[in-house]
Amino acid sequence: MKFKDVLEIMIQKEASDGFVRANSNLRGRIYSTVLPIHDKILTPEEVDKMVNEIAGDNEKERLRIYRGCEFTCWHKDFWRFRVGIFYQRNTPAIVIRKIDLRIPSFEHLNLPSAVCEKFCHERRGLILLTGITGSGKSTTIASMIEYLNQNFERHILTIEEPIEFTFADKKSILNQREIGVDVTSYADALRQFAVHSPDVIYIGNIRDADTCYAALTAAETGVLVFSTLHTVNAASTIERIINFFPPHQHTLILNQLSFLLKGVLSLRLIPRIDEKGLIPAYEIMIASPSISRLLRENKLWEIPKYIASGDVYMMKSFHQCLLELVKDKKINPTLALEYADKKEELEMELRNKGFL
């Protein structure tokens, strides 16, 4: 089996992710579940050949030094894939993410359109998309960038590792920089951004204090900054950000966030029951006066309560969103409990409303 055969099988089986490992058959993620999508057991030699087939000299050097690398590739001019190669038990393994080149609208993605548009209309500040891997963050960011591209005359600068979605200039001009290809690191790219005169910056992922501080600094200079974190809800996102820094800086960072943070959109993709596919459950935190005050006062434990009561600012908790999806017969009530932050509270409310 060759690598292109793997991609063809993923397309045929509608798998969003493919998993290639020696002494195992090919598996794919189909609507959140990882299933076998081919019977053949792959040998270590076949996986090695696949790695040699797709990895260039730069990727092979990174594999040798870091024992892992990421990059993107095309297939038949119609499909783009993000490829991660790493070692396990001293043999290479490959994880492949299929990227749909059609950039969908907010409505098509079942996202809160009014909130997404509100974020895009901001001229400065920090907007964060959060969720676990595979929760739809990249696709949501792409839809926001495309909305900006279609509606505003801006210079949009993206810094990604690797570049996933590609954009054609419309009203805006877009420059996309890939870590390891166009620039050495997120921190280096953000140190250089001032001379590039961007209106909007997308930082692929905030993983450390340097990148986080650079993102806050960019937002302070009057740029609109989008980024992502692997956190499960709004409150944990704030905690993650301040914990990048030593305790003596926490007050400073919280003060910065109280002025710069415009909102957090957290996502969880759930298999739907009304049709084939996945639907997002989401939590929305908007930087209302009350939320900004909680940040300044370091009362993060009160954030969930204000999100749940903040519908006038278009805020919504995961609890409220899951209830709506069950009520609208989009998701199974039992499955809703699996994705809830507070299962006991959601179970009680579902029972009171007759859904369980």
Buried (B, 14 or more C-beta within 10 A) or exposed (E): BEBBEBBBBBBEBEBBBBBBBBEEBBBBBBBEEEEEBBEEEBEBEBBEBBBEEBBEEEBBEBBEEEEBBBBBBEBEEEBBBBBBBBEEEEEBBBBBBBBEEEBBEBEEBBBBBEBBEBBBEBEBBBBBBBBEEBBBBBBBBBBBBBBBBEBBEBBBBBBBBBBBBBBEEBEBBBBBBBBBEEBEBBBBBBBEBEEEEBBBBBBBBBBEBBBBBBBBBBBBEEBBBBBBBBBBBBBBBBBBBBEBBEEEBBEEBBBBBBBBBBBBBBBBBBBBBEEEEBBBBBBBBBBBEBBBEBBBEEEBEBBBEBBBEBEEBBBBBBBBBBBEBBEEEBBBBEBBBEBBBEEEEBBEBBEEEEBB
